[in-house]
């Protein structure tokens, strides 16, 4: 097979890139090692920044998102038993966020690709990338007992943290930065109405909690737990009881509980790879960076990578210039490090670090008190949370 772009990874980043390239008339194939059902079965976050919303529209797949997504103009910060609202809409000149599950984003993109008759190769095993330091990169994979090879102009590594693309980059040319946090998020998904119309981030002496949602009838809640905890240690009843203890009286009174339809523990890490380009292979999304879920930057950063990469490839084919390709890594990394900093700061502000003792909790509460009473402080939180413009600082 011969294509212009081979996209390794069929998650939201890979499918968004494929759709944007298709709209520009660029031939691309997606290679995914899992089944389509498996990809859609992964439960992920779903808070979309305006940049991500605009990209879905640009890709021609925003209709259902606008019909079903929940627009949020702010969120609550809970500490010392009281809630305080960060009015993002007012503080950022009218910007909002949208709650729309990552699973639904991926489904919309997959449906559009299928409707257009574009090629996606699922259940591709032993994927390898070759000659990306030349003008003739290749991707090999196995399927149904046979080895296949794709010749291409470029390889897009959208295959996640454990994918083959970053692992194939020469060790001498890559540098990785990582911070592992000493706790995880225990998440539960339930078919219950949300406790509040917007998100609640809770800083509690018992640990962090987040009240989120997927729809008016489906809720997503999280608790900070030690890394030593196992999902099987937590019954639904134990989860709901601990959540109540971390909320304010109003939220406790409105909380509707029910059986979980998904429950998992996710470790938290900050991770960045530099650079994100190796010859004619580019990394995007989780293949290049991981952020703690505090602040909801993961999917949005991936979407920004895809925007920069698709624009660079479109310029290459339509305008015969390599300027966008040459600037891709630097441009992405400037935005990535800003988001990494915010997610690291917000994680440190909202979570309980036992090693910091009671004075650590007091420092957090003092900073939170400053933020909600300072227009400048609140605006800084709002600007970073709602997402900086694509051309910020350029």
C-alpha positions as CSV (number, residue, x, y, z in Angstrom):
1,X,0.0,0.0,0.0
2,X,1.2,3.5,-0.8
3,X,-0.2,6.6,1.0
4,X,0.9,10.1,1.8
5,X,0.5,9.8,5.6
6,X,0.5,6.7,7.7
7,X,-1.2,7.4,11.1
8,X,-0.2,4.9,13.8
9,X,-3.0,4.8,16.4
10,X,-6.7,4.9,16.1
11,X,-7.8,6.9,19.1
12,X,-9.2,10.4,19.0
13,X,-5.9,12.1,18.0
14,X,-5.3,9.7,15.1
15,X,-8.9,9.9,13.9
16,X,-9.0,13.7,14.2
17,X,-5.8,13.9,12.2
18,X,-7.1,11.5,9.6
19,X,-10.3,13.5,9.2
20,X,-8.6,16.9,8.9
21,X,-6.2,15.5,6.2
22,X,-9.1,13.9,4.4
23,X,-10.9,17.3,4.3
24,X,-7.7,18.7,2.7
25,X,-7.5,16.0,0.1
26,X,-4.5,14.2,1.6
27,X,-4.5,10.4,1.5
28,X,-4.0,8.8,4.9
29,X,-4.4,5.4,6.5
30,X,-4.9,4.6,10.2
31,X,-3.3,1.6,11.7
32,X,-4.7,0.5,15.1
33,X,-3.6,-2.6,17.1
34,X,-7.0,-2.9,18.9
35,X,-10.5,-3.5,17.7
36,X,-12.8,-0.5,17.1
37,X,-15.0,-1.7,19.9
38,X,-12.1,-1.8,22.3
39,X,-11.1,1.8,21.4
40,X,-14.6,3.0,22.1
41,X,-14.8,1.0,25.3
42,X,-12.0,3.1,26.9
43,X,-13.4,5.5,29.4
44,X,-11.7,8.9,29.4
45,X,-12.3,12.5,30.3
46,X,-14.5,14.7,28.3
47,X,-14.0,18.4,28.9
48,X,-13.4,20.2,25.6
49,X,-11.7,23.6,25.2
50,X,-12.8,25.9,22.5
51,X,-9.8,24.9,20.3
52,X,-11.0,21.3,20.4
53,X,-14.6,22.3,19.7
54,X,-13.5,24.3,16.7
55,X,-11.4,21.4,15.4
56,X,-14.4,19.1,15.6
57,X,-16.3,21.6,13.5
58,X,-13.4,22.0,11.1
59,X,-13.4,18.2,10.7
60,X,-17.1,18.3,9.9
61,X,-18.1,16.1,12.9
62,X,-19.5,18.7,15.4
63,X,-23.2,18.3,14.9
64,X,-23.9,15.8,17.6
65,X,-21.4,17.4,19.9
66,X,-23.3,20.7,19.8
67,X,-26.6,19.0,20.2
68,X,-25.6,16.8,23.2
69,X,-22.6,18.6,24.8
70,X,-23.1,20.5,28.0
71,X,-21.7,24.1,27.9
72,X,-20.0,25.2,31.1
73,X,-19.1,28.8,31.8
74,X,-17.4,28.1,35.1
75,X,-16.6,25.6,37.8
76,X,-16.6,25.4,41.6
77,X,-13.6,25.2,43.9
78,X,-14.5,23.7,47.3
79,X,-12.3,24.1,50.4
80,X,-12.8,24.5,54.1
81,X,-16.4,23.2,53.5
82,X,-17.5,26.0,51.2
83,X,-17.8,26.3,47.4
84,X,-16.6,29.3,45.4
85,X,-17.3,29.7,41.6
86,X,-14.6,30.5,39.1
87,X,-16.6,32.4,36.4
88,X,-14.6,31.5,33.3
89,X,-17.0,33.2,30.9
90,X,-16.7,36.6,32.6
91,X,-13.0,36.3,33.4
92,X,-11.9,35.3,29.9
93,X,-14.1,37.6,27.8
94,X,-16.9,35.1,27.0
95,X,-15.1,31.7,26.7
96,X,-16.7,28.5,27.7
97,X,-15.9,24.8,27.9
98,X,-18.0,21.9,26.8
99,X,-18.5,18.5,28.5
100,X,-18.7,15.9,25.8
101,X,-17.1,12.5,26.5
102,X,-13.9,11.5,24.7
103,X,-15.6,8.2,23.8
104,X,-18.3,10.3,21.9
105,X,-15.6,12.4,20.2
106,X,-13.9,9.2,19.0
107,X,-17.2,7.7,17.9
108,X,-18.1,10.7,15.8
109,X,-14.8,10.7,14.1
110,X,-14.9,6.9,13.5
111,X,-18.4,7.2,12.0
112,X,-17.3,10.0,9.7
113,X,-14.3,8.0,8.5
114,X,-16.4,4.9,7.8
115,X,-19.1,7.0,6.0
116,X,-16.4,8.4,3.7
117,X,-15.1,4.9,2.9
118,X,-11.6,5.7,4.3
119,X,-9.2,2.9,5.3
120,X,-8.7,2.0,9.0
121,X,-6.8,-1.1,9.7
122,X,-7.8,-2.6,13.1
123,X,-6.2,-5.5,14.9
124,X,-2.8,-4.8,13.4
125,X,-0.2,-6.6,15.5
126,X,3.5,-6.2,15.7
127,X,3.5,-2.7,14.2
128,X,6.9,-1.3,13.4
129,X,8.1,1.9,11.8
130,X,11.1,2.1,9.4
131,X,13.3,4.6,7.5
132,X,11.6,7.6,9.0
133,X,15.0,9.4,8.8
134,X,14.7,9.1,5.0
135,X,12.3,10.4,2.3
136,X,10.7,7.0,2.1
137,X,9.3,5.9,5.5
138,X,7.5,2.6,5.9
139,X,5.2,1.0,8.4
140,X,4.9,-2.8,8.8
141,X,2.3,-4.8,10.6
142,X,0.8,-8.2,10.8
143,X,-2.8,-9.1,10.3
144,X,-4.5,-12.5,9.7
145,X,-1.2,-14.2,9.7
146,X,0.4,-12.1,7.0
147,X,2.9,-9.3,7.1
148,X,1.9,-6.0,5.3
149,X,3.9,-2.9,4.5
150,X,2.8,0.7,3.9
151,X,5.0,3.1,2.1
152,X,4.4,6.8,2.9
153,X,5.8,10.3,2.9
154,X,5.2,10.8,6.6
155,X,4.4,8.8,9.8
156,X,2.2,10.3,12.5
157,X,2.7,8.6,15.8
158,X,-0.6,8.9,17.6
159,X,-0.2,5.6,19.3
160,X,-0.2,6.7,23.0
161,X,2.2,6.5,25.9
162,X,3.1,2.8,25.3
163,X,3.2,3.0,21.5
164,X,5.8,1.9,19.1
165,X,6.6,5.3,17.5
166,X,8.3,7.0,20.5
167,X,10.0,3.8,21.4
168,X,11.5,3.6,17.9
169,X,13.1,7.1,18.1
170,X,16.9,6.9,18.6
171,X,17.7,7.1,22.3
172,X,20.5,9.6,21.6
173,X,18.0,12.0,20.0
174,X,15.3,12.0,22.6
175,X,14.9,13.4,26.1
176,X,12.1,12.5,28.5
177,X,10.9,14.4,31.5
178,X,8.7,12.7,34.1
179,X,7.1,13.2,37.5
180,X,5.1,10.4,39.2
181,X,2.6,11.5,41.8
182,X,2.2,9.5,45.0
183,X,-1.5,8.9,44.5
184,X,-4.1,8.0,41.9
185,X,-7.7,8.8,41.0
186,X,-10.4,6.3,41.8
187,X,-13.1,7.0,39.2
188,X,-16.7,5.8,39.1
189,X,-19.2,6.2,36.3
190,X,-22.9,5.9,37.1
191,X,-26.3,6.5,35.5
192,X,-27.3,9.1,38.0
193,X,-28.0,12.8,37.6
194,X,-24.9,15.0,38.4
195,X,-24.7,16.6,41.8
196,X,-24.2,20.0,40.2
197,X,-24.7,21.6,36.8
198,X,-20.9,22.4,36.6
199,X,-17.8,20.7,37.9
200,X,-16.8,20.8,41.5
201,X,-13.1,20.5,42.5
202,X,-12.8,19.7,46.2
203,X,-9.8,20.2,48.4
204,X,-10.5,18.2,51.6
205,X,-8.3,17.2,54.6
206,X,-9.4,13.6,53.5
207,X,-8.1,14.1,50.0
208,X,-9.1,15.5,46.6
209,X,-12.5,14.8,45.0
210,X,-14.0,15.8,41.7
211,X,-17.7,15.8,40.7
212,X,-18.0,15.7,37.0
213,X,-20.6,14.5,34.4
214,X,-21.1,13.1,30.9
215,X,-24.8,14.0,30.5
216,X,-27.8,15.2,32.5
217,X,-28.3,11.5,33.5
218,X,-24.7,10.2,33.7
219,X,-22.2,11.3,36.3
220,X,-18.4,10.8,36.7
221,X,-16.8,11.1,40.2
222,X,-13.2,10.8,41.3
223,X,-11.5,10.3,44.7
224,X,-7.8,10.7,45.5
225,X,-6.5,7.4,46.7
226,X,-3.1,5.9,47.6
227,X,-1.3,4.1,44.8
228,X,-1.4,0.9,46.9
229,X,-5.3,0.8,46.7
230,X,-6.9,-1.7,44.3
231,X,-10.3,-1.3,42.6
232,X,-11.6,-4.4,44.3
233,X,-10.9,-2.7,47.7
234,X,-13.6,-0.2,46.9
235,X,-17.3,-1.2,46.9
236,X,-19.8,1.2,45.5
237,X,-21.1,1.9,48.9
238,X,-17.6,2.7,50.3
239,X,-17.0,5.0,47.4
240,X,-20.2,7.0,47.9
241,X,-19.6,7.2,51.6
242,X,-16.1,8.6,51.2
243,X,-17.3,11.1,48.5
244,X,-19.9,12.4,50.9
245,X,-17.2,13.0,53.5
246,X,-15.2,15.2,51.0
247,X,-18.2,17.4,49.9
248,X,-20.0,20.3,51.4
249,X,-23.5,19.9,53.0
250,X,-25.3,21.2,49.9
251,X,-23.6,18.7,47.6
252,X,-24.1,15.9,50.1
253,X,-27.8,16.6,50.2
254,X,-28.1,16.6,46.4
255,X,-25.9,13.6,45.7
256,X,-27.8,10.7,44.0
257,X,-26.0,7.4,44.2
258,X,-26.4,4.2,42.2
259,X,-24.5,1.2,41.0
260,X,-21.3,1.9,39.1
261,X,-21.1,1.0,35.4
262,X,-17.4,1.5,35.3
263,X,-14.8,1.8,38.1
264,X,-11.0,2.2,37.8
265,X,-7.9,3.7,39.4
266,X,-5.7,5.9,37.2
267,X,-2.1,6.8,38.3
268,X,-1.1,10.4,37.9
269,X,2.0,11.5,36.0
270,X,3.5,14.5,34.2
271,X,5.5,13.4,31.2
272,X,7.0,15.2,28.2
273,X,9.2,14.0,25.3
274,X,11.5,16.4,23.4
275,X,11.6,16.7,20.5
276,X,8.4,15.5,18.8
277,X,9.8,15.2,15.3
278,X,12.3,12.6,14.1
279,X,12.9,13.0,10.4
280,X,9.6,12.3,8.8
281,X,8.0,10.8,11.9
282,X,6.0,13.1,14.2
283,X,4.6,12.3,17.7
284,X,1.2,13.7,18.8
285,X,-1.0,13.3,21.8
286,X,-0.1,10.8,24.6
287,X,2.8,9.5,22.5
288,X,4.6,12.8,23.4
289,X,3.1,13.9,26.6
290,X,0.9,13.0,29.6
291,X,-0.7,15.5,32.0
292,X,-2.4,14.8,35.3
293,X,-6.2,14.8,34.7
294,X,-6.5,17.8,37.1
295,X,-7.4,20.6,34.7
296,X,-8.6,18.4,31.8
297,X,-5.7,19.1,29.4
298,X,-4.9,15.7,27.9
299,X,-7.4,15.4,25.0
300,X,-7.2,19.2,24.4
301,X,-3.4,19.1,24.1
302,X,-3.6,16.2,21.7
303,X,-6.1,18.1,19.6
304,X,-3.7,21.1,19.5
305,X,-0.8,18.8,18.3
306,X,-3.1,17.5,15.6
307,X,-4.0,21.0,14.5
308,X,-0.4,22.0,14.2
309,X,0.6,18.8,12.4
310,X,-2.3,18.8,10.0
311,X,-1.6,22.4,9.1
312,X,2.1,21.6,8.6
313,X,1.3,18.7,6.3
314,X,-1.3,20.6,4.4
315,X,1.2,23.4,3.8
316,X,3.7,20.9,2.6
317,X,1.4,19.4,0.0
318,X,-0.5,22.5,-1.1
319,X,2.1,25.3,-0.7
320,X,5.3,23.2,-1.2
321,X,6.8,24.6,2.0
322,X,8.4,22.7,5.0
323,X,8.2,25.6,7.4
324,X,5.3,24.1,9.4
325,X,7.0,20.8,9.5
326,X,10.3,22.3,10.7
327,X,8.5,24.4,13.4
328,X,6.1,21.6,14.5
329,X,8.0,20.3,17.6
330,X,9.0,23.7,19.0
331,X,5.5,25.1,18.5
332,X,3.8,22.2,20.2
333,X,6.3,22.1,23.1
334,X,5.7,25.7,24.0
335,X,2.0,25.0,24.5
336,X,2.6,21.6,26.1
337,X,4.9,23.0,28.8
338,X,2.4,25.7,29.7
339,X,-0.4,23.1,30.1
340,X,2.0,20.8,32.0
341,X,2.8,23.6,34.4
342,X,-0.8,24.4,35.0
343,X,-1.8,20.8,35.5
344,X,1.2,20.3,37.9
345,X,0.3,23.5,39.9
346,X,-3.5,22.6,40.0
347,X,-2.7,19.1,41.1
348,X,-0.4,20.4,43.9
349,X,-3.1,22.9,45.0
350,X,-6.0,20.5,45.2
351,X,-4.6,17.2,46.5
352,X,-3.6,16.1,49.9
353,X,0.1,15.4,50.3
354,X,0.5,13.6,53.6
355,X,4.2,14.2,53.8
356,X,3.4,18.0,54.0
357,X,1.4,17.6,57.2
358,X,-1.2,19.9,58.5
359,X,0.8,23.0,57.6
360,X,0.6,21.9,53.9
361,X,-3.2,21.9,54.1
362,X,-3.1,25.4,55.6
363,X,-0.9,26.6,52.8
364,X,-3.3,25.2,50.2
365,X,-6.3,26.8,51.9
366,X,-4.5,30.2,52.1
367,X,-3.6,30.1,48.4
368,X,-7.2,29.0,47.5
369,X,-8.5,31.9,49.6
370,X,-6.3,34.3,47.7
371,X,-7.3,33.0,44.3
372,X,-11.0,33.3,44.8
373,X,-10.7,36.8,46.4
374,X,-8.2,38.2,43.8
375,X,-9.5,39.2,40.4
376,X,-6.0,38.6,39.0
377,X,-5.7,35.3,40.6
378,X,-9.1,34.1,39.6
379,X,-8.4,35.3,36.0
380,X,-5.2,33.3,35.8
381,X,-7.0,30.1,36.9
382,X,-9.8,30.8,34.4
383,X,-7.5,31.6,31.5
384,X,-5.4,28.5,31.9
385,X,-8.4,26.2,32.6
386,X,-10.5,27.3,29.7
387,X,-7.4,27.0,27.4
388,X,-5.0,29.5,26.0
389,X,-5.4,30.6,22.3
390,X,-3.6,28.6,19.7
391,X,-1.3,31.6,18.9
392,X,-0.7,32.6,22.5
393,X,2.8,34.0,22.8
394,X,3.6,33.7,19.1
